[in-house]
Amino acid sequence: MFKAIIITGLCLFILSGCAGVYQGRPYKPKYQDKIVNALVDKYSESNAIFVNNSTVTVQQRNQILDELIYLTDVNYYNFEAGLYGGRATFDTTTDLAILGLGAAGGLITHSAT
């Protein structure tokens, strides 16, 4: 009896932590769209990136690279989310079609030909 209580308590302790863990992608920050739009507007101008590299300081260069890397990361994140979302929709639709056809085949009787 005591062992059963210990095992049950241990199982509940171990398995209860999994329910609180968020499964999936992290939420997009609310301020991300404002930053992305501002950076796209900034780098859409023709003079956004210096032509003469001798006048650019290391800090300016790093700022430009950090902002462009951030835009690339956001773009990839959106691409990846769309890719997984499209794949999940396709897989779910295919599974439902297979289940529906299997159920229909099991319910409908065939007639002799």
Gaussian input, Z-matrix of N, CA and C with variables (Angstrom, degrees):
# hf/3-21g

backbone

0 1
 N
 C     1     B1
 C     2     B2     1     A1
 N     3     B3     2     A2     1     D1
 C     4     B4     3     A3     2     D2
 C     5     B5     4     A4     3     D3
 N     6     B6     5     A5     4     D4
 C     7     B7     6     A6     5     D5
 C     8     B8     7     A7     6     D6
 N     9     B9     8     A8     7     D7
 C    10    B10     9     A9     8     D8
 C    11    B11    10    A10     9     D9
 N    12    B12    11    A11    10    D10
 C    13    B13    12    A12    11    D11
 C    14    B14    13    A13    12    D12
 N    15    B15    14    A14    13    D13
 C    16    B16    15    A15    14    D14
 C    17    B17    16    A16    15    D15
 N    18    B18    17    A17    16    D16
 C    19    B19    18    A18    17    D17
 C    20    B20    19    A19    18    D18
 N    21    B21    20    A20    19    D19
 C    22    B22    21    A21    20    D20
 C    23    B23    22    A22    21    D21
 N    24    B24    23    A23    22    D22
 C    25    B25    24    A24    23    D23
 C    26    B26    25    A25    24    D24
 N    27    B27    26    A26    25    D25
 C    28    B28    27    A27    26    D26
 C    29    B29    28    A28    27    D27
 N    30    B30    29    A29    28    D28
 C    31    B31    30    A30    29    D29
 C    32    B32    31    A31    30    D30
 N    33    B33    32    A32    31    D31
 C    34    B34    33    A33    32    D32
 C    35    B35    34    A34    33    D33
 N    36    B36    35    A35    34    D34
 C    37    B37    36    A36    35    D35
 C    38    B38    37    A37    36    D36
 N    39    B39    38    A38    37    D37
 C    40    B40    39    A39    38    D38
 C    41    B41    40    A40    39    D39
 N    42    B42    41    A41    40    D40
 C    43    B43    42    A42    41    D41
 C    44    B44    43    A43    42    D42
 N    45    B45    44    A44    43    D43
 C    46    B46    45    A45    44    D44
 C    47    B47    46    A46    45    D45
 N    48    B48    47    A47    46    D46
 C    49    B49    48    A48    47    D47
 C    50    B50    49    A49    48    D48
 N    51    B51    50    A50    49    D49
 C    52    B52    51    A51    50    D50
 C    53    B53    52    A52    51    D51
 N    54    B54    53    A53    52    D52
 C    55    B55    54    A54    53    D53
 C    56    B56    55    A55    54    D54
 N    57    B57    56    A56    55    D55
 C    58    B58    57    A57    56    D56
 C    59    B59    58    A58    57    D57
 N    60    B60    59    A59    58    D58
 C    61    B61    60    A60    59    D59
 C    62    B62    61    A61    60    D60
 N    63    B63    62    A62    61    D61
 C    64    B64    63    A63    62    D62
 C    65    B65    64    A64    63    D63
 N    66    B66    65    A65    64    D64
 C    67    B67    66    A66    65    D65
 C    68    B68    67    A67    66    D66
 N    69    B69    68    A68    67    D67
 C    70    B70    69    A69    68    D68
 C    71    B71    70    A70    69    D69
 N    72    B72    71    A71    70    D70
 C    73    B73    72    A72    71    D71
 C    74    B74    73    A73    72    D72
 N    75    B75    74    A74    73    D73
 C    76    B76    75    A75    74    D74
 C    77    B77    76    A76    75    D75
 N    78    B78    77    A77    76    D76
 C    79    B79    78    A78    77    D77
 C    80    B80    79    A79    78    D78
 N    81    B81    80    A80    79    D79
 C    82    B82    81    A81    80    D80
 C    83    B83    82    A82    81    D81
 N    84    B84    83    A83    82    D82
 C    85    B85    84    A84    83    D83
 C    86    B86    85    A85    84    D84
 N    87    B87    86    A86    85    D85
 C    88    B88    87    A87    86    D86
 C    89    B89    88    A88    87    D87
 N    90    B90    89    A89    88    D88
 C    91    B91    90    A90    89    D89
 C    92    B92    91    A91    90    D90
 N    93    B93    92    A92    91    D91
 C    94    B94    93    A93    92    D92
 C    95    B95    94    A94    93    D93
 N    96    B96    95    A95    94    D94
 C    97    B97    96    A96    95    D95
 C    98    B98    97    A97    96    D96
 N    99    B99    98    A98    97    D97
 C   100   B100    99    A99    98    D98
 C   101   B101   100   A100    99    D99
 N   102   B102   101   A101   100   D100
 C   103   B103   102   A102   101   D101
 C   104   B104   103   A103   102   D102
 N   105   B105   104   A104   103   D103
 C   106   B106   105   A105   104   D104
 C   107   B107   106   A106   105   D105
 N   108   B108   107   A107   106   D106
 C   109   B109   108   A108   107   D107
 C   110   B110   109   A109   108   D108
 N   111   B111   110   A110   109   D109
 C   112   B112   111   A111   110   D110
 C   113   B113   112   A112   111   D111
 N   114   B114   113   A113   112   D112
 C   115   B115   114   A114   113   D113
 C   116   B116   115   A115   114   D114
 N   117   B117   116   A116   115   D115
 C   118   B118   117   A117   116   D116
 C   119   B119   118   A118   117   D117
 N   120   B120   119   A119   118   D118
 C   121   B121   120   A120   119   D119
 C   122   B122   121   A121   120   D120
 N   123   B123   122   A122   121   D121
 C   124   B124   123   A123   122   D122
 C   125   B125   124   A124   123   D123
 N   126   B126   125   A125   124   D124
 C   127   B127   126   A126   125   D125
 C   128   B128   127   A127   126   D126
 N   129   B129   128   A128   127   D127
 C   130   B130   129   A129   128   D128
 C   131   B131   130   A130   129   D129
 N   132   B132   131   A131   130   D130
 C   133   B133   132   A132   131   D131
 C   134   B134   133   A133   132   D132
 N   135   B135   134   A134   133   D133
 C   136   B136   135   A135   134   D134
 C   137   B137   136   A136   135   D135
 N   138   B138   137   A137   136   D136
 C   139   B139   138   A138   137   D137
 C   140   B140   139   A139   138   D138
 N   141   B141   140   A140   139   D139
 C   142   B142   141   A141   140   D140
 C   143   B143   142   A142   141   D141
 N   144   B144   143   A143   142   D142
 C   145   B145   144   A144   143   D143
 C   146   B146   145   A145   144   D144
 N   147   B147   146   A146   145   D145
 C   148   B148   147   A147   146   D146
 C   149   B149   148   A148   147   D147
 N   150   B150   149   A149   148   D148
 C   151   B151   150   A150   149   D149
 C   152   B152   151   A151   150   D150
 N   153   B153   152   A152   151   D151
 C   154   B154   153   A153   152   D152
 C   155   B155   154   A154   153   D153
 N   156   B156   155   A155   154   D154
 C   157   B157   156   A156   155   D155
 C   158   B158   157   A157   156   D156
 N   159   B159   158   A158   157   D157
 C   160   B160   159   A159   158   D158
 C   161   B161   160   A160   159   D159
 N   162   B162   161   A161   160   D160
 C   163   B163   162   A162   161   D161
 C   164   B164   163   A163   162   D162
 N   165   B165   164   A164   163   D163
 C   166   B166   165   A165   164   D164
 C   167   B167   166   A166   165   D165
 N   168   B168   167   A167   166   D166
 C   169   B169   168   A168   167   D167
 C   170   B170   169   A169   168   D168
 N   171   B171   170   A170   169   D169
 C   172   B172   171   A171   170   D170
 C   173   B173   172   A172   171   D171
 N   174   B174   173   A173   172   D172
 C   175   B175   174   A174   173   D173
 C   176   B176   175   A175   174   D174
 N   177   B177   176   A176   175   D175
 C   178   B178   177   A177   176   D176
 C   179   B179   178   A178   177   D177
 N   180   B180   179   A179   178   D178
 C   181   B181   180   A180   179   D179
 C   182   B182   181   A181   180   D180
 N   183   B183   182   A182   181   D181
 C   184   B184   183   A183   182   D182
 C   185   B185   184   A184   183   D183
 N   186   B186   185   A185   184   D184
 C   187   B187   186   A186   185   D185
 C   188   B188   187   A187   186   D186
 N   189   B189   188   A188   187   D187
 C   190   B190   189   A189   188   D188
 C   191   B191   190   A190   189   D189
 N   192   B192   191   A191   190   D190
 C   193   B193   192   A192   191   D191
 C   194   B194   193   A193   192   D192
 N   195   B195   194   A194   193   D193
 C   196   B196   195   A195   194   D194
 C   197   B197   196   A196   195   D195
 N   198   B198   197   A197   196   D196
 C   199   B199   198   A198   197   D197
 C   200   B200   199   A199   198   D198
 N   201   B201   200   A200   199   D199
 C   202   B202   201   A201   200   D200
 C   203   B203   202   A202   201   D201
 N   204   B204   203   A203   202   D202
 C   205   B205   204   A204   203   D203
 C   206   B206   205   A205   204   D204
 N   207   B207   206   A206   205   D205
 C   208   B208   207   A207   206   D206
 C   209   B209   208   A208   207   D207
 N   210   B210   209   A209   208   D208
 C   211   B211   210   A210   209   D209
 C   212   B212   211   A211   210   D210
 N   213   B213   212   A212   211   D211
 C   214   B214   213   A213   212   D212
 C   215   B215   214   A214   213   D213
 N   216   B216   215   A215   214   D214
 C   217   B217   216   A216   215   D215
 C   218   B218   217   A217   216   D216
 N   219   B219   218   A218   217   D217
 C   220   B220   219   A219   218   D218
 C   221   B221   220   A220   219   D219
 N   222   B222   221   A221   220   D220
 C   223   B223   222   A222   221   D221
 C   224   B224   223   A223   222   D222
 N   225   B225   224   A224   223   D223
 C   226   B226   225   A225   224   D224
 C   227   B227   226   A226   225   D225
 N   228   B228   227   A227   226   D226
 C   229   B229   228   A228   227   D227
 C   230   B230   229   A229   228   D228
 N   231   B231   230   A230   229   D229
 C   232   B232   231   A231   230   D230
 C   233   B233   232   A232   231   D231
 N   234   B234   233   A233   232   D232
 C   235   B235   234   A234   233   D233
 C   236   B236   235   A235   234   D234
 N   237   B237   236   A236   235   D235
 C   238   B238   237   A237   236   D236
 C   239   B239   238   A238   237   D237
 N   240   B240   239   A239   238   D238
 C   241   B241   240   A240   239   D239
 C   242   B242   241   A241   240   D240
 N   243   B243   242   A242   241   D241
 C   244   B244   243   A243   242   D242
 C   245   B245   244   A244   243   D243
 N   246   B246   245   A245   244   D244
 C   247   B247   246   A246   245   D245
 C   248   B248   247   A247   246   D246
 N   249   B249   248   A248   247   D247
 C   250   B250   249   A249   248   D248
 C   251   B251   250   A250   249   D249
 N   252   B252   251   A251   250   D250
 C   253   B253   252   A252   251   D251
 C   254   B254   253   A253   252   D252
 N   255   B255   254   A254   253   D253
 C   256   B256   255   A255   254   D254
 C   257   B257   256   A256   255   D255
 N   258   B258   257   A257   256   D256
 C   259   B259   258   A258   257   D257
 C   260   B260   259   A259   258   D258
 N   261   B261   260   A260   259   D259
 C   262   B262   261   A261   260   D260
 C   263   B263   262   A262   261   D261
 N   264   B264   263   A263   262   D262
 C   265   B265   264   A264   263   D263
 C   266   B266   265   A265   264   D264
 N   267   B267   266   A266   265   D265
 C   268   B268   267   A267   266   D266
 C   269   B269   268   A268   267   D267
 N   270   B270   269   A269   268   D268
 C   271   B271   270   A270   269   D269
 C   272   B272   271   A271   270   D270
 N   273   B273   272   A272   271   D271
 C   274   B274   273   A273   272   D272
 C   275   B275   274   A274   273   D273
 N   276   B276   275   A275   274   D274
 C   277   B277   276   A276   275   D275
 C   278   B278   277   A277   276   D276
 N   279   B279   278   A278   277   D277
 C   280   B280   279   A279   278   D278
 C   281   B281   280   A280   279   D279
 N   282   B282   281   A281   280   D280
 C   283   B283   282   A282   281   D281
 C   284   B284   283   A283   282   D282
 N   285   B285   284   A284   283   D283
 C   286   B286   285   A285   284   D284
 C   287   B287   286   A286   285   D285
 N   288   B288   287   A287   286   D286
 C   289   B289   288   A288   287   D287
 C   290   B290   289   A289   288   D288
 N   291   B291   290   A290   289   D289
 C   292   B292   291   A291   290   D290
 C   293   B293   292   A292   291   D291
 N   294   B294   293   A293   292   D292
 C   295   B295   294   A294   293   D293
 C   296   B296   295   A295   294   D294
 N   297   B297   296   A296   295   D295
 C   298   B298   297   A297   296   D296
 C   299   B299   298   A298   297   D297
 N   300   B300   299   A299   298   D298
 C   301   B301   300   A300   299   D299
 C   302   B302   301   A301   300   D300
 N   303   B303   302   A302   301   D301
 C   304   B304   303   A303   302   D302
 C   305   B305   304   A304   303   D303
 N   306   B306   305   A305   304   D304
 C   307   B307   306   A306   305   D305
 C   308   B308   307   A307   306   D306
 N   309   B309   308   A308   307   D307
 C   310   B310   309   A309   308   D308
 C   311   B311   310   A310   309   D309
 N   312   B312   311   A311   310   D310
 C   313   B313   312   A312   311   D311
 C   314   B314   313   A313   312   D312
 N   315   B315   314   A314   313   D313
 C   316   B316   315   A315   314   D314
 C   317   B317   316   A316   315   D315
 N   318   B318   317   A317   316   D316
 C   319   B319   318   A318   317   D317
 C   320   B320   319   A319   318   D318
 N   321   B321   320   A320   319   D319
 C   322   B322   321   A321   320   D320
 C   323   B323   322   A322   321   D321
 N   324   B324   323   A323   322   D322
 C   325   B325   324   A324   323   D323
 C   326   B326   325   A325   324   D324
 N   327   B327   326   A326   325   D325
 C   328   B328   327   A327   326   D326
 C   329   B329   328   A328   327   D327
 N   330   B330   329   A329   328   D328
 C   331   B331   330   A330   329   D329
 C   332   B332   331   A331   330   D330
 N   333   B333   332   A332   331   D331
 C   334   B334   333   A333   332   D332
 C   335   B335   334   A334   333   D333
 N   336   B336   335   A335   334   D334
 C   337   B337   336   A336   335   D335
 C   338   B338   337   A337   336   D336

   B1=1.4476
   B2=1.5271
   B3=1.3236
   B4=1.4620
   B5=1.5264
   B6=1.3573
   B7=1.4614
   B8=1.5276
   B9=1.3166
   B10=1.4676
   B11=1.5220
   B12=1.3157
   B13=1.4638
   B14=1.5258
   B15=1.3148
   B16=1.4644
   B17=1.5273
   B18=1.3251
   B19=1.4654
   B20=1.5232
   B21=1.3369
   B22=1.4622
   B23=1.5228
   B24=1.3111
   B25=1.4613
   B26=1.5071
   B27=1.3141
   B28=1.4527
   B29=1.5300
   B30=1.3303
   B31=1.4676
   B32=1.5279
   B33=1.3245
   B34=1.4640
   B35=1.5259
   B36=1.3053
   B37=1.4664
   B38=1.5214
   B39=1.3219
   B40=1.4643
   B41=1.5287
   B42=1.3193
   B43=1.4577
   B44=1.5225
   B45=1.3113
   B46=1.4673
   B47=1.5166
   B48=1.2981
   B49=1.4641
   B50=1.5109
   B51=1.3146
   B52=1.4585
   B53=1.5230
   B54=1.3145
   B55=1.4575
   B56=1.5183
   B57=1.3029
   B58=1.4563
   B59=1.5061
   B60=1.3168
   B61=1.4620
   B62=1.5181
   B63=1.3383
   B64=1.4611
   B65=1.5244
   B66=1.2998
   B67=1.4578
   B68=1.5179
   B69=1.2946
   B70=1.4545
   B71=1.5164
   B72=1.3196
   B73=1.4487
   B74=1.5240
   B75=1.3079
   B76=1.4681
   B77=1.5295
   B78=1.3205
   B79=1.4528
   B80=1.5209
   B81=1.3301
   B82=1.4578
   B83=1.5270
   B84=1.3279
   B85=1.4654
   B86=1.5318
   B87=1.3225
   B88=1.4604
   B89=1.5221
   B90=1.3160
   B91=1.4566
   B92=1.5267
   B93=1.3141
   B94=1.4569
   B95=1.5220
   B96=1.3290
   B97=1.4626
   B98=1.5231
   B99=1.3344
   B100=1.4686
   B101=1.5284
   B102=1.3209
   B103=1.4686
   B104=1.5214
   B105=1.3145
   B106=1.4648
   B107=1.5270
   B108=1.3298
   B109=1.4625
   B110=1.5308
   B111=1.3302
   B112=1.4560
   B113=1.5349
   B114=1.3333
   B115=1.4648
   B116=1.5255
   B117=1.3278
   B118=1.4685
   B119=1.5217
   B120=1.3337
   B121=1.4669
   B122=1.5242
   B123=1.3317
   B124=1.4686
   B125=1.5244
   B126=1.3214
   B127=1.4663
   B128=1.5251
   B129=1.3213
   B130=1.4606
   B131=1.5238
   B132=1.3251
   B133=1.4679
   B134=1.5312
   B135=1.3154
   B136=1.4710
   B137=1.5264
   B138=1.3287
   B139=1.4544
   B140=1.5289
   B141=1.2987
   B142=1.4622
   B143=1.5270
   B144=1.3104
   B145=1.4629
   B146=1.5272
   B147=1.3066
   B148=1.4630
   B149=1.5212
   B150=1.3285
   B151=1.4592
   B152=1.5221
   B153=1.3206
   B154=1.4468
   B155=1.5343
   B156=1.3092
   B157=1.4619
   B158=1.5230
   B159=1.3160
   B160=1.4567
   B161=1.5247
   B162=1.3298
   B163=1.4663
   B164=1.5176
   B165=1.2967
   B166=1.4621
   B167=1.5206
   B168=1.3201
   B169=1.4645
   B170=1.5206
   B171=1.2897
   B172=1.4716
   B173=1.5261
   B174=1.3136
   B175=1.4745
   B176=1.5331
   B177=1.3279
   B178=1.4637
   B179=1.5331
   B180=1.3321
   B181=1.4670
   B182=1.5196
   B183=1.3317
   B184=1.4645
   B185=1.5209
   B186=1.3309
   B187=1.4652
   B188=1.5233
   B189=1.3284
   B190=1.4707
   B191=1.5218
   B192=1.3136
   B193=1.4690
   B194=1.5230
   B195=1.3187
   B196=1.4694
   B197=1.5255
   B198=1.3197
   B199=1.4607
   B200=1.5267
   B201=1.3252
   B202=1.4676
   B203=1.5300
   B204=1.3154
   B205=1.4708
   B206=1.5228
   B207=1.3321
   B208=1.4708
   B209=1.5286
   B210=1.3432
   B211=1.4657
   B212=1.5268
   B213=1.3156
   B214=1.4639
   B215=1.5236
   B216=1.3273
   B217=1.4654
   B218=1.5264
   B219=1.3306
   B220=1.4676
   B221=1.5176
   B222=1.3183
   B223=1.4621
   B224=1.5275
   B225=1.3317
   B226=1.4648
   B227=1.5260
   B228=1.3341
   B229=1.4634
   B230=1.5292
   B231=1.3331
   B232=1.4685
   B233=1.5258
   B234=1.3265
   B235=1.4654
   B236=1.5242
   B237=1.3266
   B238=1.4584
   B239=1.5302
   B240=1.3315
   B241=1.4615
   B242=1.5265
   B243=1.3404
   B244=1.4607
   B245=1.5192
   B246=1.3142
   B247=1.4615
   B248=1.5240
   B249=1.3403
   B250=1.4574
   B251=1.5232
   B252=1.3346
   B253=1.4676
   B254=1.5185
   B255=1.3313
   B256=1.4668
   B257=1.5148
   B258=1.3052
   B259=1.4620
   B260=1.5271
   B261=1.3253
   B262=1.4637
   B263=1.5289
   B264=1.3312
   B265=1.4666
   B266=1.5198
   B267=1.3248
   B268=1.4641
   B269=1.5256
   B270=1.3351
   B271=1.4598
   B272=1.5289
   B273=1.3253
   B274=1.4631
   B275=1.5211
   B276=1.3246
   B277=1.4638
   B278=1.5234
   B279=1.3072
   B280=1.4656
   B281=1.5272
   B282=1.3213
   B283=1.4651
   B284=1.5248
   B285=1.3264
   B286=1.4669
   B287=1.5299
   B288=1.3261
   B289=1.4672
   B290=1.5263
   B291=1.3220
   B292=1.4673
   B293=1.5247
   B294=1.3269
   B295=1.4686
   B296=1.5181
   B297=1.3297
   B298=1.4624
   B299=1.5196
   B300=1.3281
   B301=1.4742
   B302=1.5226
   B303=1.3195
   B304=1.4650
   B305=1.5209
   B306=1.3283
   B307=1.4750
   B308=1.5180
   B309=1.3292
   B310=1.4593
   B311=1.5211
   B312=1.3101
   B313=1.4593
   B314=1.5316
   B315=1.3121
   B316=1.4714
   B317=1.5191
   B318=1.3154
   B319=1.4743
   B320=1.5220
   B321=1.2999
   B322=1.4640
   B323=1.5160
   B324=1.3108
   B325=1.4800
   B326=1.5184
   B327=1.2951
   B328=1.4565
   B329=1.5182
   B330=1.3000
   B331=1.4672
   B332=1.5387
   B333=1.2667
   B334=1.4623
   B335=1.5179
   B336=1.2881
   B337=1.4639
   B338=1.4994
   A1=110.12
   A2=116.91
   A3=121.42
   A4=110.85
   A5=116.35
   A6=120.18
   A7=110.79
   A8=116.95
   A9=120.97
   A10=110.47
   A11=117.55
   A12=121.16
   A13=110.05
   A14=117.20
   A15=121.49
   A16=110.34
   A17=117.21
   A18=121.08
   A19=110.37
   A20=116.91
   A21=120.51
   A22=110.76
   A23=117.32
   A24=120.84
   A25=112.12
   A26=117.09
   A27=121.51
   A28=111.14
   A29=116.74
   A30=120.92
   A31=110.86
   A32=116.72
   A33=119.72
   A34=111.16
   A35=116.80
   A36=121.08
   A37=111.21
   A38=116.61
   A39=120.92
   A40=111.20
   A41=117.69
   A42=121.15
   A43=113.79
   A44=118.66
   A45=119.70
   A46=111.94
   A47=118.88
   A48=121.01
   A49=113.18
   A50=118.51
   A51=121.24
   A52=112.01
   A53=118.01
   A54=120.55
   A55=111.64
   A56=117.82
   A57=120.49
   A58=114.30
   A59=118.67
   A60=121.77
   A61=108.47
   A62=115.75
   A63=120.64
   A64=109.40
   A65=115.86
   A66=121.55
   A67=108.94
   A68=117.66
   A69=120.35
   A70=112.41
   A71=114.74
   A72=122.00
   A73=110.80
   A74=117.33
   A75=119.24
   A76=110.25
   A77=115.68
   A78=119.86
   A79=110.66
   A80=115.27
   A81=121.03
   A82=108.43
   A83=118.64
   A84=120.13
   A85=111.19
   A86=116.29
   A87=120.63
   A88=112.55
   A89=117.31
   A90=121.41
   A91=113.08
   A92=118.56
   A93=121.27
   A94=112.26
   A95=118.33
   A96=120.53
   A97=111.89
   A98=117.18
   A99=120.07
   A100=110.68
   A101=115.85
   A102=119.84
   A103=110.38
   A104=116.76
   A105=120.63
   A106=110.18
   A107=117.48
   A108=119.90
   A109=111.20
   A110=117.27
   A111=120.64
   A112=111.26
   A113=116.71
   A114=119.51
   A115=111.86
   A116=116.95
   A117=119.76
   A118=109.80
   A119=116.68
   A120=119.41
   A121=110.98
   A122=116.05
   A123=120.63
   A124=111.49
   A125=117.31
   A126=120.60
   A127=113.51
   A128=117.62
   A129=120.31
   A130=111.45
   A131=116.63
   A132=120.72
   A133=109.65
   A134=115.38
   A135=119.42
   A136=112.66
   A137=118.24
   A138=120.45
   A139=112.69
   A140=117.56
   A141=121.01
   A142=111.90
   A143=116.68
   A144=121.10
   A145=107.45
   A146=116.09
   A147=121.79
   A148=111.05
   A149=115.36
   A150=120.85
   A151=109.53
   A152=116.49
   A153=122.19
   A154=108.51
   A155=116.56
   A156=121.15
   A157=113.46
   A158=118.33
   A159=119.64
   A160=112.34
   A161=117.83
   A162=120.69
   A163=112.83
   A164=117.78
   A165=121.92
   A166=109.67
   A167=115.65
   A168=119.33
   A169=109.47
   A170=115.87
   A171=120.74
   A172=109.94
   A173=116.91
   A174=120.57
   A175=110.84
   A176=118.18
   A177=120.94
   A178=110.94
   A179=115.02
   A180=118.91
   A181=111.32
   A182=116.28
   A183=120.24
   A184=111.48
   A185=117.30
   A186=120.83
   A187=110.59
   A188=116.49
   A189=120.73
   A190=110.32
   A191=116.91
   A192=120.40
   A193=111.71
   A194=117.32
   A195=120.43
   A196=111.17
   A197=116.81
   A198=120.03
   A199=111.57
   A200=117.11
   A201=119.77
   A202=111.70
   A203=116.94
   A204=120.05
   A205=110.08
   A206=117.17
   A207=120.87
   A208=110.25
   A209=117.45
   A210=120.47
   A211=111.25
   A212=117.01
   A213=120.90
   A214=111.08
   A215=117.08
   A216=120.90
   A217=111.75
   A218=116.65
   A219=120.26
   A220=110.11
   A221=116.85
   A222=120.35
   A223=111.08
   A224=116.92
   A225=120.11
   A226=110.94
   A227=117.06
   A228=120.90
   A229=110.11
   A230=116.99
   A231=120.44
   A232=111.17
   A233=117.01
   A234=120.95
   A235=110.72
   A236=116.14
   A237=120.90
   A238=111.32
   A239=117.25
   A240=121.05
   A241=110.66
   A242=116.56
   A243=119.96
   A244=112.43
   A245=115.82
   A246=120.38
   A247=110.85
   A248=116.49
   A249=120.13
   A250=112.13
   A251=116.23
   A252=120.07
   A253=111.39
   A254=116.73
   A255=120.61
   A256=111.74
   A257=116.10
   A258=120.15
   A259=111.20
   A260=116.98
   A261=120.93
   A262=110.52
   A263=117.43
   A264=120.98
   A265=110.49
   A266=116.65
   A267=120.19
   A268=111.19
   A269=117.38
   A270=120.66
   A271=111.59
   A272=117.47
   A273=120.81
   A274=110.75
   A275=116.83
   A276=120.59
   A277=110.78
   A278=117.53
   A279=121.37
   A280=110.82
   A281=117.60
   A282=120.79
   A283=111.52
   A284=116.66
   A285=119.42
   A286=111.57
   A287=117.33
   A288=120.19
   A289=110.95
   A290=116.85
   A291=120.68
   A292=110.77
   A293=116.89
   A294=120.07
   A295=111.45
   A296=117.02
   A297=120.78
   A298=112.32
   A299=116.29
   A300=119.49
   A301=111.60
   A302=116.30
   A303=118.99
   A304=112.11
   A305=116.75
   A306=120.42
   A307=110.38
   A308=117.85
   A309=120.51
   A310=111.19
   A311=116.52
   A312=119.74
   A313=111.74
   A314=116.24
   A315=119.33
   A316=112.74
   A317=117.63
   A318=120.68
   A319=113.22
   A320=117.26
   A321=119.99
   A322=109.42
   A323=114.63
   A324=119.11
   A325=109.01
   A326=114.48
   A327=118.60
   A328=109.61
   A329=114.46
   A330=118.66
   A331=108.74
   A332=114.78
   A333=118.13
   A334=109.56
   A335=116.57
   A336=119.75
   A337=110.13
   D1=-45.15
   D2=-179.29
   D3=-65.83
   D4=-38.09
   D5=178.60
   D6=-65.30
   D7=-38.76
   D8=-179.90
   D9=-64.83
   D10=-39.16
   D11=178.72
   D12=-66.98
   D13=-42.27
   D14=179.45
   D15=-64.45
   D16=-45.46
   D17=-179.31
   D18=-64.78
   D19=-43.47
   D20=178.55
   D21=-62.74
   D22=-44.82
   D23=178.72
   D24=-63.46
   D25=-40.68
   D26=178.80
   D27=-65.16
   D28=-43.35
   D29=178.02
   D30=-62.64
   D31=-43.96
   D32=178.60
   D33=-63.29
   D34=-39.40
   D35=179.81
   D36=-64.96
   D37=-43.55
   D38=-177.28
   D39=-72.12
   D40=-45.34
   D41=-174.02
   D42=-81.37
   D43=-18.37
   D44=-177.44
   D45=-72.52
   D46=-23.83
   D47=-179.73
   D48=-71.13
   D49=-24.62
   D50=-177.45
   D51=-70.50
   D52=-28.88
   D53=-177.04
   D54=-68.88
   D55=-27.63
   D56=-177.74
   D57=-86.33
   D58=-5.16
   D59=-177.99
   D60=-87.30
   D61=128.41
   D62=178.87
   D63=-72.95
   D64=127.96
   D65=178.46
   D66=-99.27
   D67=127.08
   D68=176.01
   D69=120.66
   D70=-160.93
   D71=-175.66
   D72=-80.66
   D73=148.28
   D74=174.68
   D75=-69.52
   D76=154.27
   D77=-179.73
   D78=-71.28
   D79=145.89
   D80=178.34
   D81=-73.57
   D82=133.80
   D83=178.55
   D84=-62.31
   D85=145.89
   D86=-177.60
   D87=-65.97
   D88=-28.20
   D89=-177.13
   D90=-86.74
   D91=-2.85
   D92=-173.43
   D93=-64.49
   D94=-41.24
   D95=-178.02
   D96=-62.64
   D97=-38.65
   D98=178.90
   D99=-63.96
   D100=-43.13
   D101=-179.91
   D102=-65.34
   D103=-45.42
   D104=-178.63
   D105=-62.45
   D106=-45.75
   D107=-179.79
   D108=-62.42
   D109=-40.79
   D110=178.72
   D111=-64.49
   D112=-41.85
   D113=179.81
   D114=-69.49
   D115=-37.95
   D116=177.98
   D117=-64.36
   D118=-43.20
   D119=176.98
   D120=-62.30
   D121=-40.75
   D122=-178.90
   D123=-63.53
   D124=-46.31
   D125=-175.29
   D126=-89.59
   D127=0.11
   D128=173.44
   D129=-81.31
   D130=-17.48
   D131=178.18
   D132=-73.66
   D133=151.59
   D134=-176.04
   D135=-71.99
   D136=-26.24
   D137=-178.01
   D138=-101.65
   D139=22.72
   D140=-176.92
   D141=-71.18
   D142=-36.49
   D143=-179.91
   D144=-109.89
   D145=133.27
   D146=-174.60
   D147=-65.35
   D148=137.72
   D149=177.74
   D150=-84.42
   D151=-41.18
   D152=-178.89
   D153=-91.32
   D154=106.61
   D155=-176.00
   D156=-70.93
   D157=-16.71
   D158=-177.33
   D159=-73.09
   D160=-19.97
   D161=-179.18
   D162=-93.45
   D163=-4.40
   D164=-176.91
   D165=-88.03
   D166=128.62
   D167=176.02
   D168=-83.15
   D169=166.39
   D170=179.08
   D171=-63.37
   D172=-38.73
   D173=-179.93
   D174=-65.25
   D175=-41.95
   D176=178.31
   D177=-64.91
   D178=-43.06
   D179=178.54
   D180=-60.67
   D181=-45.14
   D182=-179.65
   D183=-65.29
   D184=-36.01
   D185=177.83
   D186=-63.66
   D187=-44.51
   D188=178.60
   D189=-62.51
   D190=-46.02
   D191=-179.41
   D192=-64.22
   D193=-41.88
   D194=178.68
   D195=-61.45
   D196=-42.86
   D197=-179.54
   D198=-67.71
   D199=-40.99
   D200=178.74
   D201=-68.78
   D202=-36.14
   D203=175.90
   D204=-65.85
   D205=-39.81
   D206=177.58
   D207=-61.24
   D208=-45.04
   D209=178.30
   D210=-61.95
   D211=-39.45
   D212=177.90
   D213=-64.95
   D214=-42.25
   D215=178.87
   D216=-63.29
   D217=-42.92
   D218=179.10
   D219=-64.70
   D220=-42.10
   D221=178.99
   D222=-62.53
   D223=-43.41
   D224=178.77
   D225=-65.90
   D226=-40.14
   D227=178.89
   D228=-60.10
   D229=-43.83
   D230=178.77
   D231=-66.37
   D232=-39.64
   D233=177.61
   D234=-62.66
   D235=-45.70
   D236=-178.82
   D237=-64.70
   D238=-40.74
   D239=178.71
   D240=-62.99
   D241=-42.47
   D242=177.92
   D243=-66.25
   D244=-36.90
   D245=179.64
   D246=-64.95
   D247=-48.54
   D248=179.44
   D249=-67.51
   D250=-37.37
   D251=178.64
   D252=-64.64
   D253=-42.92
   D254=178.10
   D255=-65.97
   D256=-39.20
   D257=179.02
   D258=-66.41
   D259=-40.95
   D260=179.34
   D261=-64.62
   D262=-40.62
   D263=178.12
   D264=-63.86
   D265=-44.97
   D266=179.41
   D267=-62.88
   D268=-45.62
   D269=-179.22
   D270=-63.71
   D271=-41.17
   D272=179.56
   D273=-65.56
   D274=-44.37
   D275=179.05
   D276=-62.53
   D277=-43.00
   D278=179.07
   D279=-63.96
   D280=-42.92
   D281=178.70
   D282=-62.51
   D283=-42.21
   D284=178.53
   D285=-65.11
   D286=-38.25
   D287=177.94
   D288=-65.31
   D289=-42.28
   D290=178.91
   D291=-64.18
   D292=-44.11
   D293=178.22
   D294=-63.95
   D295=-41.16
   D296=179.19
   D297=-64.09
   D298=-44.21
   D299=178.80
   D300=-67.32
   D301=-37.41
   D302=176.99
   D303=-65.31
   D304=-41.60
   D305=178.20
   D306=-66.82
   D307=-41.09
   D308=178.61
   D309=-64.47
   D310=-39.44
   D311=179.08
   D312=-66.62
   D313=-32.78
   D314=179.07
   D315=-76.96
   D316=-27.07
   D317=-177.14
   D318=-89.91
   D319=-29.95
   D320=-176.24
   D321=-88.78
   D322=130.91
   D323=176.98
   D324=-89.37
   D325=146.17
   D326=179.28
   D327=-92.58
   D328=148.53
   D329=177.15
   D330=-100.22
   D331=155.82
   D332=-179.53
   D333=-68.39
   D334=140.83
   D335=-178.57
   D336=-94.47

